[in-house]
Amino acid sequence: RQKQASKEVQGKRVAKLAEEERLAVARAEAVSAATKIQGVSRQKQASKDVQGMRAAKLSEEKRLAEARTEEEAAAATKIQAVSRQKQASKEVQGKRAAKLSEEKRLAEARTEEEAAAATKIQAVSRQKQA
């Protein structure tokens, strides 16, 4: 009976040790699985962060491209305004030149009329003298 009881106690100890070992293995596997899940979770988060950074970079590039386009449009508008101003200035100068030319022509015509009148007066005066 004592041997039998001793065998039973030993059997219980072995069973207890086997159960503890099985639990330790199960715990280790659970920790490993949790670590793996955390790693995957971190990887997913890192991937999201990278995607967010890419999206932010693309958004910034788009904003800069739009700003460049606006600057170019403003520069083109400015160039057009300067061009129009130069054209208007040329037209004003052309009108001034035409006005001066007309005034000169009128002055020459007056001078010719006055010379003709003076010649006529001289001719009448000579006629009277004769």
Secondary structure, DSSP 8 states (H G I E B T S, - for coil): -HHHHHHHHHHHHHHHHHHHHHHHHHHHHHHHHHHHHHHHHHHHHHHHHHHHHHHHHHHHHHHHHHHHHHHHHHHHHHHHHHHHHHHHHHHHHHHHHHHHHHHHHHHHHHHHHHHHHHHHHHHHHHHHH-
